Amino acid sequence: MTADPVEPAFWFRFDVSRAKLAVARVVVFAMLAVDALAQIAHAPRYGADGFNVGQLPGLDATAPSRVGFAIAQLVLAYLFALVACGAAVRVALPLATAIYAWLYFSSQLDSFQHHYLVAIVLAIACFVPWCTNGDEPRVRAWAVRLLLVELGIVYLWAAISKLDAAWLDGSTLGDQLRGAPRWLADNTIGIAWASRVVVVVELALAATVWVRRAWPIALPLGVAFHAGIASSGLEIGLFAWITLALYVLVVPDAAFDWLAARAPRLPSLARARWLVAAIAIVIGLVAAAACRFDHALAVGAVLAIVPAVGALARRPRVVVAHAIALVGWVVVDRATPFAYDYYRRWGGVARQLDQRDDAERAYRRLVDEFPDDAYAHLALGRVMIGNHHARDGLRELRTAEELAPHDARAFVDEARWLARRGRAAQALERAEAAVLADPDDRAARALRDQLRAGGTPEHGGDAP
């Protein structure tokens, strides 16, 4: 652990616990994997109507389509999971960094400031010794110091950007803050002083997060700060949680050394690597088939080559990580609305662009993946009626009525269609049913009154 006297000690003599790096790797990249899956819901924006503006000149034409974006995020989630497991890090992490940078620098459709920061974090992370050979409990990691310095710069600039009247008088924060933090601010120091406290906290973190001796200050302050952001409505994506994950690097090393001394030894799988690879491939394919993300099975089938290569290269960790990554897809899918939001937004974007066939495909997938969701059947029914598939569309509306008997929208749409076909008695009966379903629905009451007066509605239901 000796250093050349000419080396800058601030950077190259900075060392951390090997156990801390292992825990930080798991926490940070598992969170990034979840964030990648969360981004799939934004895929329908990409390629819509051929519109795109790149972040940098010359990148406009390189942006992905909806399909390309969704597939890229699945691959990103897979690669981040491999890194979290410590598998093929030197290959997976640079590849993930390149894909991430391509997605967010080639288009301004969905690139917030935190995407730039994550791209920089990933670039630096490529130089962190996440997995190193050797028995020494500590390892030099200048890139970890650089990560913490970058975090300090982010806090400093965030504080500087808030030094204006719109922030300091509380009006900006007051428009954005929600949840428990808003209640706490309103019932203690007020929103104006809360806004000023945010600036003070960011300046304090800028001065302490990269200084080892100041970590006892930075750790509780930063964790409380970002936990408050995550629960306040100010959050963009999962950035507050990703930043919280980075605070593992600020926890004192002794805690991780204590854990490492008590961690169980995992058995070696080298001798049974081909059997393990076969099991991992089967688990991966089953998980991909059960996953509701678009193209998940196709991507999972292509990725099945990874455990085979891992077994051939005698890398059992790669084999096991493959199964963990694809099972992770299913866990996130079933625990979140990410897949549901993807199909709903795909259908909504297609309808806005009057791409009716594409909208019908999107809502059919929504119904296929979420057959018990009333809105899915309502949206599909509306599109099918608009596409002159009235019989099938009405069947979908009736299914929506059965699944959501207290929602008037499907009843209203059916009544309007019947009225436009001259079937006034049946239309009035469905309009009455709409009012019974939801007496407070203005559209239902207005339609009922119009039909009672002998009128005929001029258009169909509201766009989903």
N, C-alpha and C positions, 0 to 999 in steps of 0.2 A: 504493500500500500504506500510505498515511498513515491514521491513526486519529483520530477526534475525541477530544480530551483527556478528555472526560467518560465515554468508553466504558470499561468494566472491562477493563483490559489482559489479565487472566488469561484471559478468555474470547474477547474480540473481536479481540485482536491475535495470537491463536494461528494460525499459518499452517503449511501442510504442502506438500510437493512435489506438484504435479499428477500426476506419474508415480506417486508412492506411492499416491495415491487410486485411480488406474486399476488398479494391481496388487491393492490391497486389495479393490476392488470385485469383481474376477474371482475372487479366492480365497475371500472370505467368502461371496459369494452362490452360487458353485458348490457350496460345502460345504452351504449351506442348501438348495439344490435336491436334493442327494443325501439330506439328512436328511428332506426332505418325502417322497421316495419310500420311505425306510425306514419312515416312519410308516404307510404303507398296510397293513402287516402287522397293525396294531392295529385296523383298521377293523371287524372282526367284533364287537368289544365294543360298538360304538355301535348303539343301537336294540334290542339283544338283550333280549327279553322286556319291552320298553317301559320299562326302568329307566334313570333318569338323575337326577343331582343336579348342578345348576349351581354354578359357582364363586361367582356373585353372585346375590342375590335377583332373581327374575323372569326368569332365563335358562334355567330348567330345560326349558321347552318348546321352546327354540330349538336344542337340540343336534341335530347331523346324525344320520342313520341310517347304517348300514354303507355303503350305496351313496353317500350324500351325502359321507361322510367320505373315501371312496376317491377320488371325483371331485375333491373340494376339494384333496386332496393332490397329485393330478396337475396341477391348475391352479396350485397353489403352486409346484411344481417348475418348471413352464413359466415363470411370472412371474419367479421367482428367476433362471432362466437368461437371460431377457431383460435383467434388471438386470446380471447378470455381463457380458453382451456390451455393456452401455452403450446398450441400445435402449429407447426409451420409458420411461426411468427415472422421470420425474415422474408417469407414470400407473401403471406396473407396480408400483412399490414401495409407494405408499400402498394400492393395491388388495390387494397381498399382505399388507401389515400388517393390514388390516381382516379378511381371511380368516383369517389366523393367530390373531388375537385372538378372533375368533368361535369357532373350533374349540376353543380351550383355555380360554376363560372360560365357555363354555356347558356344560361338562361336567367332572366330576372323574374320569371313567373312566380317563383316561390322562394326567393333567396333573401332571408332576413339577415341582420347583422350577425346573429349567432352562427350562421353557416360559415361565414368567413373565419370566425374564431375557431370553430371546430376543425376547419380545414388546416389552419395553422397548427393547432394542437396535434393533429394527426401527422403532419409533416415532421414536427419535432419528435413525436413519439416513435417515429421510425428509427431514431438514434438512441432510444432508451434501451438499456440491456435488460429487457423484460425476462429473458430466459438465458442464463449463463451457466456454464459448467464450472465446477470448482466447489470447494468445501468452505471457503471463507464466508463468514456470515454477513459481511458488508461488501458493497460493490460501488465503484466510482460511477457517477451518473451525472455528467455535466448537463445532459439533456433534461433531466428532472429539474435541475436548478433553472434552466431556461424556461421550462413550462411554468414554474412558479413566478419567475420574473414577468413572463407574458401575462399571467393572471393579474399581477400587480399593476401592469400597464393598463390592462382593461379596466380595472377599478379606478385608476387615476383619470383616464379619459372619460369614464362614465360620470365621475364626480364633476369634472370640468364642464362637460356638456350640460349639466344641470344648473350651472350658475347663471340662471336667467330668471326674470320675474315670473314667467309662466310656471316655472317649477317651484321656486322658493315661496310663492304665495299660496301654494297648495292646489291651484286649479288643475294642473296637469295630473297630479297624482289622484286628486279627488275624482276625476273622470274615469280613472282606470282601476283604482283599488277596490277589491271586493272581498267578501268572506270575513273570516275572523280578524285578519289584520285591519280591515276597515272599521270593524266594530271596536277593536282595541284603540285605534287612533282617535275615533270620534269620542270615546268615553274616557280618554286620558288627556293627552297633550294637544289634541286637535290635528286636523289634516295638514295645516300649514307647517306646524312644528315637526310633524312626522316627515314631511318632505325635506326639511332641513336636516333632520337626523339621518335620513338616507344618504345625503351628501357626506356627512361626517363619518358615517360607517364606511362608505366606499373609500374615503381618504385614509381612514385607519387601516383598512385591509390592504390598500395599495402600499402602505409603509411597512406592513408586518408579514404578509403572506409568504414572502420569499426569504425571510430572515429566520433561521432556525431558532434562535433564542427568543423570538417573539411569537412562536407558534402557540404557546399557551394563551395568548391573546387572540390571535387570528382564528384558531380552531373554533372556539365556542361562538365568537362573533360572526364568522363566515357561515357556519352551519345554521345558526339562528336566522341570519339574514336571508339565505337562499331557501330555507324551509318556509319562511314567511312569503317569499315571492311565489313559491310553488303552490301555496294555498290561497293566493290573493286574487287570481284572475289576471295578473300581469304576465303570466308565463307565455312564452312562445315555444310551442312544441314541448320537448323535454329538457330544454337547455338548463333550467335551474337544477334539475336532477343530475344532469351531466356535470355541472359545476360542483354540486355536492359530492359527486363521486370523486372528483379530483382532490377533495379535501382529505381523502385517505392519505395522500402524500404529506399532509400537514400533521397527521397524528404522530406522536413521539415514537421513535423506532423501537423502544423497549417493549411496547405493547405487542408488537408483531414478533419480536424475538421470543417473548413468553409463549405466544401461541404456537410458534414454529417448534418449540421444544416439546410441545404436547400433541402435535399433529400426528395422526396415525400414518404409518407407511403403507402405500398402496401396493398391491401385488403386481408383479411383472406379468405382462401379457405377451411377451415376445415369442414364447414357444407355441402359443395357440393363436398367432396373429391372423392366420387365414380363416379360422373358425370365427374369431371375433369380427373380422372384416365382413364375412358373410352375414353374421347377425346384424352388424351395423348397417349394411346395405338394405336388408329386409326392414329393419326398424325405420330407416330413413324413407324408404318408399311408402311404407304404411303411413308414416307421419305426413309426408307430402300429399298423399291421396286424401287424408283427412283434413288437410288445411284448406280453408275457404278463400285464401288469397288467390287472385287470378294468376294463372300459369304456374302455380306452385308445384303441381305434379310434374310438369315438363321440366322445370328447373331442377327439381329434386332428382329426376331420372338422370339428367346430365351430370349432376354432382355426384352420382353414385360411383363415378370413376375415382373420386378422391380416396375413399377407404381402400380401394384396390391398389392404388399407387402407394398409399401409406403402408399397406401390408408388404408390398414388394420392396419398399425402401426400409423395412423394419422400423417403422415409426408407429407403434401401437397407439400413441397419444392422438395422432391424426385420425386414426380409425374411430376411436371412442368419441372424439370431438365432433366428427361428422354426425353421428347419431344424436348427440346432445344438441347440435345446432338445428337439426330439422325437427326434433321434438320441441325445441324452443319456438319454432314457427307456430306449431299447433297451440302451445300453451298461451302465447301472446294473442293469437287469433281468438281463442275461446274466452280469454279474459278481458278483451277490449272490443270496442266497436270499429276497429280500423278497417276490417274487410267490408263491413256493412257500409261504412262511409264511402269507401271506394266505389262500390257499385251504385250507390245513390247519387254520388256526384257525377259519375260517368253518365248516368241517365239524364241528370239535370243539365249538364253541359250540352249533351246531344240535343235535347229538346230546345234549349236556347238557340242553338245553331240550326234548328229545323231539320236535323238529321234523324228523321223518324225511325228508320230501320235500325240505326245504331242505338237509339234510345230504347227501342223494343228489345234489342239484344241485351242491353245493360240491365233492364228491369226483369227480363227473363232469368238472367243469372242471379239477380237479387232474390227472386222468388225461389229459384232452385236451391240457393244456399241458405235462405231464411224463410222456409215455407210457412212458418207460423207468425210471420210479421204482417200485420194488416196493411201497413203503408206499402209494402212491396207489391201486394196484390192490387191495391188502389192505383199505384203509379203505372203498373203494367196494364191494368184495365183501361185507364185513360189513354195511354199511348195506342193500344190496340184498337180502341174505338176510333181514334184519330186516323189510324192506318186502314180503316174500313174493314176491320175484323170484329164486327160488332158482337157477334154471338160469343166469341171467346172473351172479348172485353167485358161483356156483361157478366159472364161467369166469374171473372176475376173480381169485379165489383161486388158480386154477391158473397164471394169468399171473404172479402174485406169487411163486409157488413157482419158476417158471422164471427169473425175474429175480433172485431172492435164494435160491439153493438151500441156503444155510447159515443161513437164518432159519427157525425152527420155527413161527412164528405162523400162517402161512397153512395149513400142514399140520394144525396143531392145530384150527383153526376148521373145516376141511373134515371132519376126523375126528369132531368133536363133532356136526356137522350129520348126518353119516351115521349115527352111533350113535343119535341121537334119532329117526331114521326107521326104526330097527330093522335096519339093514344092518351088523350087528356085524362080519362078516368084513372088509368094505371099510373100516370105521372103524378096526379094529385095524391094517390094512395102512397106512393114512395116519398113524396114530399112531406106528407103527414108523418110517415115513419121517421124521416130525417129529424123533424121537430121533436118527436118523442125520444129519439136517440140523444139529442142534445138541445134542450129548449133554449139555451143561450146562444146557439149558432145563428148569426144574423143572416147568412146566406140561405140557410134552411127556412127561416121564417119568411124572408123576402120572397123566396120561390113559392112557398105555399100560398102566400097572399096573392101573388101574381097569377098562379094557376086557378085559385078560387074566383078571381076576377075575370077569368077567361083569356088571360094573356099567354104568350108563348116565349120562352127564353130564347135569346139571340145567340148564345154561345155556350160552350161546355164548361166543365169545371175548371178551377184554378190550376195553373201549372204546378206540378209537384216540386 
